[in-house]
Amino acid sequence: MSDKNGNSRRKGMELFEITPVIVGGDPMSLENKIWVTRQEHFELVRFWNRTIGDLRKAARAEE
């Protein structure tokens, strides 16, 4: 697979959605994809898990 500039995947890199679908990211848009290292992937997943958790708590508080 290639990134939006036609660069092929580098060994040890993972394709990550910049904005997850659950919060409005486009799963088909190449502008919503980035190649990251495994460590960056872990950090991004932690960030989005916290963010989505906070959004869910806020939504429940409004009910």
C-alpha positions as CSV (number, residue, x, y, z in Angstrom):
1,M,0.0,0.0,0.0
2,S,1.1,3.5,-0.6
3,D,0.6,6.8,1.2
4,K,-1.2,9.8,-0.3
5,N,2.1,10.9,-2.0
6,G,2.6,7.5,-3.6
7,N,5.3,6.4,-1.1
8,S,5.2,2.7,-0.4
9,R,5.0,1.4,3.1
10,R,8.3,1.3,5.0
11,K,9.2,-1.7,7.2
12,G,8.0,-1.3,10.7
13,M,5.5,1.4,9.9
14,E,1.7,1.2,10.4
15,L,-1.0,3.1,8.5
16,F,-3.1,5.1,11.0
17,E,-6.3,7.2,10.7
18,I,-5.5,10.7,11.9
19,T,-9.1,11.2,12.9
20,P,-10.9,8.0,13.8
21,V,-14.2,7.2,12.0
22,I,-16.0,7.2,15.4
23,V,-15.3,10.9,15.7
24,G,-16.0,11.8,12.1
25,G,-12.9,10.8,10.3
26,D,-13.2,9.6,6.7
27,P,-12.1,6.0,6.4
28,M,-11.5,6.3,2.6
29,S,-9.7,9.7,2.5
30,L,-5.9,9.5,2.0
31,E,-5.7,12.8,3.8
32,N,-6.9,11.1,6.9
33,K,-4.1,8.5,6.8
34,I,-0.5,8.7,8.0
35,W,2.4,6.2,8.4
36,V,3.6,6.0,12.0
37,T,6.0,3.8,13.9
38,R,4.7,1.2,16.3
39,Q,5.5,3.4,19.3
40,E,3.7,6.4,17.7
41,H,0.8,4.1,17.0
42,F,0.6,3.1,20.7
43,E,0.7,6.8,21.8
44,L,-2.0,7.8,19.2
45,V,-4.3,5.0,20.3
46,R,-3.9,6.0,24.0
47,F,-4.7,9.6,23.0
48,W,-7.8,8.7,21.1
49,N,-9.0,6.2,23.7
50,R,-8.8,9.0,26.3
51,T,-10.4,11.6,24.0
52,I,-13.3,9.3,23.0
53,G,-13.8,8.3,26.7
54,D,-14.0,11.9,27.6
55,L,-16.5,12.6,24.8
56,R,-18.7,9.7,26.0
57,K,-18.6,10.9,29.6
58,A,-19.6,14.4,28.5
59,A,-22.5,13.1,26.3
60,R,-23.8,11.0,29.3
61,A,-23.6,14.1,31.6
62,E,-25.8,16.0,29.2
63,E,-28.6,13.4,29.2
